[in-house]
Amino acid sequence: MEFDLGNGVSLMLPSIPFIIIAAIAIFLLSRWSKEMETRRFTLIFYFLISAWILPIYTRTSSEGTFELMFPLGFIGMCFYLYGNERYHPAKLKASLLGFAVAVYQLVMHYLF
């Protein structure tokens, strides 16, 4: 969305679905961080790492480039959570929310 403020100045905002998803994610992360006793800010890192997608296969041809994307951040975070003795359910919730964002990124990558 673009809002013209006059004199050649415009305000560029992301689309409405993206704003709604970001607001829900921030709300849930802040709510889940209250469940933890210490290091509440680490939930944001669990979320961000879990939302990370990487191409695991790339093929270039005359028609274009194909990339097979995979949410490797979520897989790595699951291994870390289950191997760590400081496991907390809020960390898993933040990782699952990051996985949901990663799936959204995958869908957007393949649709557009």
N, C-alpha and C positions, 0 to 999 in steps of 0.2 A: 504494500500500500504506500502511496506517495501523497504527501500533503504539501501543497505549494503555499509557502509562507510569504511570498512576495519578494521583490528585488532579487530574483534569481536564487532564492534560498528555498530548499525543499527538505522535508523531513521524510526519510525512508524508514518504514517499519516492516517487520516481517509479516507474513500472512496471519490471519486470525487463528487457524488451527494450530500453528506453531506457538503463538502467544498463549493459547489455552493449555497446550501440553506443557509448556514451560512453567506456567503458573501452578498447575497441578503437581508437577514434579517438585517444585520449590516448597509447596505446602506439605506434601508428603514427607520430604526429607527433613523439614524443620520439625514436623510432628514426631517422626521416628527418632530424631536426635535427642528428644526429651526423654526417651526410654533408656538412653545410655547414661551411666554415671560419670564417666570421664571421656575425654577426647571425642567430643560430639562432632567436631568438624570433619573427622575422618570419614563419615558417611558420604560426604561430597566426593571424596577421592574414590571410594568404592563405586559410587554411581558413575563417575566419569570414566574410570577404567573399564567398567562393565559395558559402557556404551561404545567402546572402541571397536571398529570393524576394520579388517585388513583384507586385501586381496590375497588369496592363496593360489590362484591360477590366473595367468594372463595370456591371452592369445590375440595376436595381431594378424589381420588378413586384409585383403583388398577392400572388403566391405566396412572395416572398422576394427575397433578393439573391443574384446570381450574380457571382462574381469569377473572372476568368481569370488565374491566377497563372503566373509565368514566372521561371526562375532568372537574373535579370539580373546578379546578382553574379558568377556564373561566366563569363558572356559578357564582361563588362567586364574580369575578371581575365585571360581568355585574350588579349584585345586588348593589355592591359598587358604580359603576359609576352612575347608575341611581338614587341612594339615596344621592349622594353627590352634593353640590351646586357649586363646582368648576369643573364642567364638561367641557371637551375640546374634540373636535373631534379627535385630535391626540392621545389621550389616548384610545379612542375606536378603532382607527386603529391599535395601538400597541397590544391591546387585541385581535383583530381579527387575527393579524399575529401570536400571541401566540396560538390561537385556531387552526390555520392551522398547526403549528408545533405539537400541541397535537394530531391532527388527523393523522399526519405522524407517530408519536410515536405509536399510536394505531394500525395502519396498520402494522408497523414493529413488534409490540408485537405479533400480531395474525398470521403473516406469518412465523415468525421464532420462 
